[in-house]
Amino acid sequence: MTYLDRAIKDGYATISGAENKQKIIYVSSDNHSENYNDPEEKVRAEFWAELIYKYDYPASRIKIEVTVPDRLPTDRADIVVFKDDDCKRPYTVVECKKDGVTDAEFAQAIEQGVGNATWVKLRAEYVVIVAGGTRRVLDVSDKFGAMEREKNILADLPKAYGKPQEFRFYKGGVTAKGETASDISEVNREDLIVAIKKCHQTLWGGGRMSPPTAFGELCKIIFVKISDEKKPRKKGEPYQFQIKTHEPSPKLAERIEALYDEQKKKDPEVFTESIKVDDRVLRTVVSHLEAINLNKTDLDVKGVAFEQFMDGFFKGDFGQYFTPRPIIEFAVKMMKPQNDWDVLDPSCGSGGFLLHTLDYMRRQAGEYFDAQSVDHYNYWHDFAANHLYGIEINDEIARVAKMNMIVHDDGHTNVISFDALDSIDKMNAKNHGFKKDQFDLILTNPPFGSVVNSAEKLYLSGYTLGNTYTAAGKAKPRKNQSSEILFIERIWEFLKPGTGKAAIVLPDGILTNSSAQYVRDFILERFQLLAVISMPQFAFAHFGAGVKASVIFVRKRAANETPDENEAIFMAAPEKIGYDATGRETDSELDEIVAKYEEFQKDATPFFA
C-alpha cells in the first residue's frame, strides 16, 4: 500500500471520476480539488501523503495551493507545512514538478520554491523540490544567506519538526540511534527508465559531452552505486552513495571518487580512468539514483529498462553497436546454449547477445533448481564468470557492455576492448580465454560496410578471405576487404571443430551477389549451413542500418569432414518480428520459426517455413 493509498483509506483525500477524468480532493486541506490526471499532480499527491506518514506531520497542518503573501495574486506554493494548528507559521514550502523535467526546469523550480519560502512574508525554514524520484531539500532559515544553494543542502527533510539527519538512507530503514529513516528500494521498469534517462541528460547537458562519453561516465557512476549497495554494512549504517547534509558538491565528489577508486583497485579491468564529471553535475546524477536499490530491482526490469534506454541511445550513428532484442532472443533460442559451453560475441557492442545468453541460462537454472538455492545461483553465475566472452573494438562501447553485464549481476570480466580481427595470440595475452578452436557457440552481428585496408591493417593478408587466388592456387593479397567477410573467417577460427556453432547476422549481398560467390564457397566448405532466416527490410532500419540482412546458423566442420550434397538447410522469411519499421511493438513469427526448426532437425528432411 502506498502512502497515498493510506491517506485515502484514512479519509484525508479522495479520488473519483472516470479513469481519464479523475479528480483528487484533499479533504484535510479544506477540500481542495485538483485534476489527478495531471502528471505533476500525481507527484504532489504522493509527496503530500509522504509528509503525513513518512515525515510525521499532521495532515491538518499541510495545505495545498497556499497563496504567497505580497507576491503576484496567482503565485501559490504547491504545498506548505505549518508549525501551528492555525496554519499561520510556515515551516516547509514544497514545489512539485512532474518526473523527468530537465535540469534547467528543476533549477528554476528551486528558485521558485526558495523565492516563495524566503522573500517578503512566507519565511519558512525549509524548501523541498520534488520531481518524481529526484529531490532537493534546502535549509532557508536565517543561518544562510538568501542566495546560498550549496552549503544549505540537506540529505532529507527533518521528521516531525526535528533536526535534519546526516543522511537520508540507512540500511534497514533506521539510524544507528534507532530513529526511523529511509532505506533504498527496488523500482519498477518505468521509474528506472526515467532515472537513467535523467542521468544521461544531466551528463550530456545538451552537448557538454558526446552521447557515448556521457554514457561512459554514467557507467562509472552506476558502477560506484552498485558497489556501494553490495558493500557489507550493519543495520543502521548509512549508504555512501547519497547526498549528505551540509556537504558541498566538491566534498560529495571526493566521497564518490574514493568509492570508485576503491572498487577500481579490486577490478582494474573494468574502468581505468577517473570520473570526469563536474562536481555539481555529479551531485545531480547522485540525486537521480540515490533512492534506487539496483541490486534488489528485478533483473528483467533492469534488462528491459537499460535496453529501452539504449534502444534510443544507439539509433543512428551508434546503430551498429545495438542489435534489436527480438532478433537476439530468436538467435539464442535457435542455438539453445548449455551452461558448460564457452560462448563468444566477437563484435559485442552493448552486450545484447551476451546478456540474453545469460538470461537464457538463468531461466535454464530455474528448470533444475529452486530459485533461491545456492545451486541455482552457481549454475548461471559460474557460466557468467567462466564461459561468457565478448570483444568490442570501441573502448567506450566496451565499457557500456561491461556495465550492462554488471547491472545484470556480472559476466563482465571476459569482455575486452580489442580489434577482433587482429591476432588471436594478442587477444590471448590480454585474456587467456581467447583461443583458436575454443568456443562452442558464437552469436554475433558484425559491423556491415566498414573496409579493412591492407596498408592500415597488416593482418589482412593472413586471412584466406584477405587474398585472391590464381588458377594454380597462388595467393595474391587484396588491397582491402569488407569487415563482415573477414568476421566469417575469424568466427570459423574461434569455433571448436566438428561441434562449434554460430548464429551470424549478415547482409543479404553476401548470400545473393555473384561477386560474393567465393565467400559462399568458403562458408559451405568450412561450415555446415544449418539455417538461413531472411529478415524483413526494416529489421535494422530503426537503428540506422538500412541494409537488408539475414541470420545464418552454421556448424564448423571437423578437420577431415567434407560437405555432403544431401545436407538439408532450413529456410524461413518472417514478416512479423516483434516490431515494425517505426520500432513499435507488433506480433512475431519468430517463436513459431524456432518450433519449426526443432521439428526440422528431428525429421532431418528439408522444408521451407
C-alpha positions in Angstrom: 0.0 0.0 0.0 1.4 3.4 -1.0 1.4 6.4 1.3 -1.4 7.9 -0.9 -3.4 4.7 -0.6 -3.2 5.1 3.2 -4.2 8.7 3.1 -7.3 7.8 1.0 -8.1 4.9 3.3 -7.8 7.2 6.4 -10.1 9.8 4.8 -7.5 12.5 4.2 -8.2 12.5 0.4 -10.5 11.0 -2.2 -10.0 10.2 -5.9 -13.1 10.0 -8.1 -14.2 10.1 -11.7 -13.6 8.2 -14.9 -10.1 6.9 -15.5 -9.1 9.8 -17.8 -11.1 12.5 -15.8 -10.1 11.8 -12.3 -10.3 14.4 -9.5 -8.4 14.3 -6.2 -9.9 16.1 -3.3 -7.5 16.9 -0.4 -10.2 16.6 2.4 -7.7 17.7 5.1 -6.8 20.8 3.1 -10.2 22.5 3.0 -11.5 20.0 0.4 -9.1 21.5 -2.2 -9.8 19.8 -5.6 -7.3 19.2 -8.5 -7.1 17.2 -11.8 -5.4 13.9 -10.8 -4.6 13.1 -14.4 -2.0 15.8 -14.4 1.4 14.1 -14.0 2.6 17.0 -11.7 -0.5 16.5 -9.5 0.4 12.8 -9.1 3.8 13.8 -7.8 2.3 16.3 -5.4 -0.3 13.8 -4.1 2.3 11.1 -3.4 4.7 13.5 -1.6 1.8 15.1 0.3 1.0 11.7 1.6 4.6 11.1 2.5 4.6 14.2 4.6 1.8 12.6 6.7 3.1 9.0 7.1 6.8 9.1 6.4 7.7 12.5 7.9 5.0 12.5 10.7 3.4 15.9 10.0 -0.2 16.3 11.0 -2.5 16.3 7.9 -4.4 19.3 9.3 -1.1 21.3 9.2 -0.4 20.6 5.5 -2.1 22.9 3.0 -2.3 22.7 -0.8 -2.0 25.7 -3.2 -1.2 28.3 -0.5 -1.1 31.9 -1.7 2.2 33.6 -1.2 1.8 37.0 0.6 2.9 40.2 -1.2 3.7 38.4 -4.4 1.6 38.1 -7.6 -2.0 37.2 -6.8 -1.7 34.0 -8.9 1.6 32.9 -7.2 0.9 29.9 -5.0 3.1 27.4 -3.2 2.3 23.7 -4.1 2.4 22.5 -0.5 3.1 24.3 2.8 3.7 22.5 6.1 2.8 24.8 9.1 4.2 24.7 12.6 0.9 25.5 14.3 -2.7 24.2 14.2 -4.0 27.6 13.0 -1.6 27.3 10.0 -0.2 30.7 10.5 3.5 29.9 10.8 5.0 28.2 7.7 7.6 25.5 8.3 8.3 23.9 4.9 7.5 25.0 1.4 7.3 22.3 -1.3 7.5 22.8 -5.0 6.4 19.8 -7.2 7.3 19.1 -10.8 6.5 16.1 -12.9 9.1 13.3 -13.1 11.6 13.7 -15.9 11.9 17.5 -16.1 15.1 18.9 -17.4 17.9 20.1 -15.1 17.1 23.7 -16.1 13.5 23.3 -15.2 14.5 21.7 -11.9 16.8 24.6 -11.2 14.0 27.0 -12.0 11.8 25.1 -9.6 14.4 25.6 -6.9 14.4 29.3 -7.4 10.6 29.4 -7.3 10.5 27.4 -4.1 13.2 29.4 -2.4 11.5 32.6 -3.5 8.2 31.5 -2.1 9.8 30.5 1.2 12.1 33.3 1.9 11.0 36.5 0.3 8.7 39.0 2.0 6.4 37.1 4.4 6.3 33.3 3.9 9.6 32.9 6.0 9.7 29.1 6.1 12.7 27.2 7.4 12.9 24.6 4.7 12.3 24.2 0.9 11.7 20.8 -0.8 11.8 20.5 -4.6 10.3 17.2 -5.8 10.3 15.9 -9.4 9.5 12.2 -9.0 12.5 10.4 -7.6 14.7 13.5 -7.8 14.6 15.7 -4.8 16.4 18.7 -3.3 16.0 19.9 0.3 17.4 23.3 1.3 17.7 25.0 4.7 16.5 28.5 4.1 16.5 29.7 7.7 18.5 32.8 8.8 21.6 30.6 9.2 22.3 31.0 5.5 22.2 33.9 3.0 19.2 34.2 0.7 21.4 33.3 -2.3 23.0 30.2 -0.9 22.2 27.0 -2.8 25.2 24.8 -1.9 26.1 24.7 1.8 22.5 24.7 2.8 21.6 21.4 1.1 20.1 18.7 3.4 20.1 15.0 3.0 16.4 15.0 3.8 13.5 17.0 5.3 13.5 16.6 9.1 10.8 14.4 10.5 8.2 15.8 12.9 9.9 19.2 13.3 13.1 17.5 14.5 16.7 18.0 13.5 17.9 17.1 10.0 19.5 13.7 9.7 23.1 13.4 8.4 22.0 11.1 5.7 18.7 10.2 4.1 19.2 6.5 3.5 20.2 3.9 6.1 20.3 0.1 5.9 17.2 -1.3 7.4 15.4 2.0 7.4 16.7 3.1 10.9 19.7 5.1 12.1 22.3 3.7 14.4 20.4 5.5 17.2 17.2 3.6 16.3 15.5 6.6 14.7 13.2 5.9 11.8 14.8 6.6 8.4 14.5 5.6 4.8 16.1 2.6 3.0 16.9 2.4 -0.7 14.2 0.4 -2.5 13.7 -1.5 -5.8 11.8 0.3 -8.5 9.6 -0.6 -11.5 10.7 -0.5 -15.1 9.2 2.9 -15.9 10.8 4.6 -12.9 14.2 3.1 -13.7 14.0 4.2 -17.4 13.1 7.7 -16.3 16.0 7.7 -13.8 18.6 6.5 -16.3 17.4 9.0 -18.9 17.6 11.8 -16.4 21.2 10.8 -15.6 22.2 10.7 -19.2 20.5 14.0 -19.9 22.3 15.6 -16.9 25.7 14.3 -18.1 25.2 15.0 -21.8 23.9 18.5 -20.9 22.8 19.4 -24.4 26.3 18.9 -25.8 28.5 19.2 -22.8 29.7 15.7 -23.7 29.2 13.4 -26.7 26.5 10.8 -26.1 28.9 7.8 -25.8 31.2 9.8 -23.5 28.2 10.7 -21.3 27.1 7.2 -21.2 30.6 6.1 -20.3 30.6 8.4 -17.3 27.2 7.2 -16.4 28.6 3.6 -16.4 31.3 4.6 -14.0 28.8 6.3 -11.6 26.4 3.3 -11.7 29.4 1.0 -11.1 30.0 3.0 -7.9 26.3 2.9 -7.0 26.1 -0.9 -7.3 29.4 -1.4 -5.5 28.2 0.7 -2.6 25.0 -1.3 -2.4 26.9 -4.6 -2.2 29.3 -3.3 0.4 28.8 -5.1 3.8 27.2 -2.8 6.3 25.3 -3.3 9.5 21.7 -2.3 10.0 21.6 1.4 10.8 24.7 2.3 8.9 24.2 4.9 6.0 24.9 4.2 2.4 27.7 6.3 1.0 26.2 6.9 -2.5 23.9 9.7 -1.4 23.9 13.4 -0.7 24.9 14.3 2.9 23.5 17.2 4.9 25.5 20.4 4.6 28.1 18.7 2.3 29.2 20.9 -0.6 29.5 19.4 -4.1 33.3 19.1 -4.0 33.2 17.1 -0.8 30.5 14.8 -2.2 32.6 14.3 -5.4 35.6 13.4 -3.2 33.5 10.7 -1.5 32.2 9.3 -4.8 35.6 9.3 -6.3 37.1 7.5 -3.3 34.4 4.8 -3.6 35.2 4.5 -7.3 39.0 4.2 -6.7 38.4 1.6 -4.0 36.5 -0.6 -6.4 38.8 0.2 -9.3 41.7 -1.3 -7.4 39.7 -4.5 -6.9 38.7 -4.8 -10.5 41.1 -2.7 -12.6 40.0 -4.3 -15.9 36.5 -2.7 -15.7 37.5 1.0 -15.6 40.9 2.6 -15.9 40.1 6.3 -15.9 38.9 8.5 -13.1 35.3 10.0 -13.1 35.5 13.1 -15.3 32.3 14.9 -14.3 31.8 18.4 -12.9 31.2 18.3 -9.1 27.7 19.9 -9.3 26.7 17.7 -12.3 27.8 14.6 -10.3 25.7 15.8 -7.4 22.6 16.0 -9.6 23.3 12.5 -11.0 23.6 11.2 -7.5 20.2 12.8 -6.6 18.6 10.9 -9.5 19.9 7.5 -8.3 20.4 7.6 -4.6 16.9 6.3 -3.7 17.1 3.3 -6.0 18.3 -0.2 -5.0 19.7 -1.5 -8.2 20.7 -4.8 -6.8 17.2 -5.6 -5.5 15.5 -4.4 -8.6 14.3 -7.4 -10.6 16.7 -8.5 -13.3 14.1 -8.4 -16.1 13.1 -4.9 -15.0 16.8 -3.8 -15.2 17.3 -5.6 -18.5 14.3 -4.0 -20.2 15.0 -0.6 -18.7 18.6 -0.5 -19.9 17.7 -1.9 -23.3 14.9 0.6 -23.9 17.2 3.4 -22.9 20.0 2.1 -25.2 17.4 1.5 -28.0 17.2 5.2 -28.2 20.8 5.9 -27.5 22.2 3.5 -30.2 20.0 4.7 -33.0 21.6 6.4 -36.0 25.3 6.9 -35.6 25.6 4.2 -33.0 23.2 1.7 -34.5 26.0 -0.7 -35.4 26.5 -1.3 -31.7 23.0 -2.5 -31.0 21.0 -5.5 -32.2 17.2 -5.4 -31.6 16.1 -7.5 -28.7 13.7 -9.8 -30.6 16.4 -10.9 -33.1 18.9 -11.6 -30.2 16.3 -13.7 -28.3 15.5 -15.5 -31.5 19.1 -16.4 -32.2 19.7 -17.6 -28.6 16.5 -19.8 -28.7 17.6 -21.3 -32.0 21.0 -22.3 -30.6 19.9 -23.4 -27.1 23.2 -22.8 -25.3 24.3 -25.1 -22.4 25.9 -24.0 -19.1 29.2 -25.7 -19.9 29.6 -24.1 -23.3 32.1 -21.3 -24.0 30.0 -18.6 -25.7 31.5 -15.6 -27.6 30.4 -12.5 -29.4 33.4 -11.1 -31.2 31.7 -7.8 -32.0 29.6 -7.5 -28.8 28.6 -3.8 -29.0 26.5 -3.0 -26.0 26.5 -6.7 -24.9 23.0 -7.8 -26.1 23.8 -11.3 -27.2 25.9 -11.9 -24.0 23.1 -10.7 -21.8 20.4 -12.7 -23.4 22.5 -15.8 -23.3 23.0 -15.2 -19.6 19.2 -14.6 -19.1 18.6 -17.9 -21.0 21.0 -19.7 -18.6 19.2 -18.1 -15.6 15.9 -19.5 -16.8 17.5 -22.9 -17.5 18.8 -22.9 -13.9 15.2 -22.5 -12.8 14.3 -25.8 -14.5 16.7 -27.7 -12.3 17.0 -25.8 -9.0 14.9 -23.7 -6.6 15.3 -20.0 -7.5 16.7 -19.1 -4.0 19.1 -22.0 -3.8 22.9 -21.9 -4.0 22.9 -24.4 -6.8 20.6 -22.1 -8.9 23.0 -19.2 -8.3 26.1 -21.2 -9.1 24.6 -22.6 -12.2 24.2 -19.3 -14.0 26.8 -17.3 -12.1 29.7 -19.7 -12.9 28.6 -19.6 -16.5 28.7 -15.8 -16.5 32.2 -15.8 -14.9 33.8 -18.6 -16.8 32.0 -19.2 -20.1 30.8 -15.8 -21.4 33.2 -13.8 -23.6 32.9 -10.6 -25.6 35.2 -8.4 -27.8 34.4 -4.8 -28.8 36.8 -2.6 -30.7 35.3 0.7 -29.4 36.6 1.3 -25.9 33.6 3.5 -24.9 31.1 0.9 -26.1 33.1 -1.9 -24.4 32.5 0.0 -21.2 28.8 0.1 -21.9 28.9 -3.7 -22.4 30.8 -4.3 -19.2 28.4 -2.0 -17.3 25.4 -3.8 -18.8 26.9 -7.1 -17.6 27.5 -5.7 -14.1 23.9 -4.5 -13.8 22.8 -8.0 -14.8 24.9 -9.5 -11.9 28.2 -9.9 -13.7 29.9 -11.7 -16.6 31.9 -8.6 -17.4 35.4 -9.9 -16.6 35.8 -11.6 -20.0 34.7 -8.6 -22.1 37.7 -7.0 -23.7 38.2 -3.9 -25.8 40.2 -5.1 -28.8 40.1 -5.5 -32.6 38.5 -8.9 -33.0 40.1 -9.3 -36.5 43.7 -8.8 -35.1 45.9 -11.6 -33.9 44.3 -14.1 -31.6 47.6 -14.5 -29.8 47.5 -10.8 -28.9 43.9 -11.4 -27.5 45.2 -14.4 -25.6 47.9 -12.3 -24.0 45.1 -9.9 -22.8 42.8 -12.7 -21.6 43.8 -16.4 -21.8 40.2 -17.4 -22.6 40.5 -16.3 -26.2 42.0 -19.2 -28.3 41.5 -20.8 -31.7 39.1 -23.8 -31.7 37.9 -22.7 -28.3 34.2 -21.7 -28.5 31.1 -23.9 -28.5 28.9 -21.1 -29.6 29.3 -17.7 -31.3 26.4 -15.2 -31.5 27.2 -12.0 -33.3 26.1 -9.1 -35.5 29.4 -8.0 -37.1 29.6 -4.4 -38.4 28.5 -4.1 -42.0 30.2 -1.9 -44.6 33.5 -1.0 -42.9 36.5 -1.8 -45.0 39.8 -3.2 -43.8 42.7 -1.7 -45.7 45.9 -3.7 -46.1 48.0 -0.6 -45.7 46.5 0.1 -42.3 45.9 -3.5 -41.1 48.8 -5.7 -41.8 46.9 -8.8 -40.7 44.6 -8.7 -43.8 46.8 -10.9 -45.9 46.8 -13.5 -43.1 43.2 -14.3 -43.9 42.2 -16.7 -46.6 39.5 -14.2 -47.5 42.0 -11.5 -47.5 43.6 -12.8 -50.7 42.6 -13.6 -54.2 43.9 -16.8 -55.8 45.2 -17.7 -59.3 44.0 -20.8 -61.2 47.1 -22.5 -59.8 46.0 -21.6 -56.2 48.7 -18.9 -55.7 47.6 -16.3 -53.2 47.6 -12.6 -54.0 46.9 -10.2 -51.2 43.8 -8.0 -51.5 44.2 -4.2 -51.0 41.0 -4.2 -48.9 38.2 -6.4 -47.7 34.8 -5.9 -46.1 34.9 -6.4 -42.3 31.8 -8.7 -42.3 33.5 -11.1 -44.7 36.7 -11.3 -42.5 34.5 -11.9 -39.5 33.2 -15.1 -41.1 36.7 -16.5 -41.2 37.5 -15.3 -37.7 34.4 -17.0 -36.4 35.5 -20.2 -38.1 38.9 -19.9 -36.4 37.3 -19.4 -32.9 34.8 -22.3 -33.1 35.5 -25.9 -31.9 36.0 -28.2 -34.9 33.0 -30.5 -35.5 30.7 -29.2 -32.8 31.1 -25.4 -32.6 28.0 -23.5 -33.8 27.4 -19.8 -34.7 24.5 -17.5 -35.4 25.7 -14.6 -37.6 23.8 -11.6 -38.9 25.0 -11.0 -42.5 23.9 -8.5 -45.2 22.0 -10.3 -47.9 24.5 -9.3 -50.5 26.9 -11.9 -49.2 24.2 -14.6 -49.8 23.0 -13.4 -53.2 25.5 -11.2 -55.1 27.5 -13.0 -57.8 30.6 -11.2 -56.7 30.4 -12.8 -53.3 30.4 -16.4 -54.7 33.8 -17.1 -53.3 32.5 -16.1 -49.8 29.6 -18.5 -50.1 32.0 -21.3 -51.3 34.1 -20.6 -48.2 31.1 -20.9 -45.9 29.8 -24.1 -47.4 33.3 -25.7 -47.5 34.1 -24.9 -43.8 30.7 -24.9 -42.2 27.5 -26.9 -42.4 24.8 -24.4 -43.2 22.0 -25.2 -40.8 19.5 -22.5 -41.4 19.0 -19.1 -43.2 16.4 -16.8 -41.8 15.8 -13.8 -44.1 14.8 -10.7 -42.0 12.4 -8.0 -43.4 13.9 -4.9 -45.0 13.1 -2.8 -41.9 14.7 -5.1 -39.3 17.7 -2.9 -38.7 16.5 0.4 -40.3 15.2 1.5 -36.9 18.8 1.6 -35.7 20.2 3.4 -38.6 21.2 0.4 -40.8 19.1 0.2 -43.9 20.8 -2.9 -45.4 18.6 -6.0 -45.7 20.1 -8.8 -43.7 19.6 -12.5 -42.8 20.7 -14.6 -39.8 22.6 -17.7 -40.8 23.1 -20.6 -38.4 26.2 -22.8 -39.0 28.3 -25.6 -37.6 32.0 -25.7 -38.0 33.1 -28.9 -39.9 35.6 -31.3 -38.4 39.1 -31.3 -39.8 38.5 -34.3 -42.1 34.9 -33.5 -42.8 33.7 -32.8 -46.4 30.4 -31.2 -47.5 27.6 -33.6 -48.2 25.4 -32.6 -51.1 22.3 -34.0 -49.3 22.7 -31.7 -46.3 19.4 -30.0 -45.7 19.1 -26.3 -44.9 16.2 -24.8 -43.0 15.0 -21.6 -44.5 12.4 -19.0 -43.4 11.4 -15.4 -44.2 9.3 -13.9 -41.4 7.3 -10.8 -42.0 6.5 -10.1 -38.3 9.4 -10.0 -36.0 8.1 -8.2 -32.9 8.4 -4.6 -34.1 7.7 -2.7 -37.2 9.6 -0.1 -39.3 9.0 2.6 -36.7 10.1 0.4 -33.8 6.6 -0.1 -32.4 5.8 -3.5 -30.9 4.0 -6.0 -33.1 3.2 -9.7 -33.2 6.1 -12.0 -34.0 6.5 -15.2 -36.0 10.0 -15.9 -34.6 8.9 -18.3 -31.8 6.9 -20.3 -34.4 10.1 -20.5 -36.6 12.1 -21.8 -33.6 9.5 -24.5 -33.1 9.5 -25.4 -36.8 13.3 -25.6 -36.8 13.2 -28.0 -33.9 10.8 -30.2 -35.9 13.0 -29.8 -39.0 16.1 -31.1 -37.0 14.1 -34.2 -35.8 12.9 -35.0 -39.3 16.2 -34.3 -41.0 14.3 -33.5 -44.2 14.4 -30.1 -45.9 11.3 -28.0 -46.0 10.5 -24.3 -46.1 8.7 -22.4 -43.3 
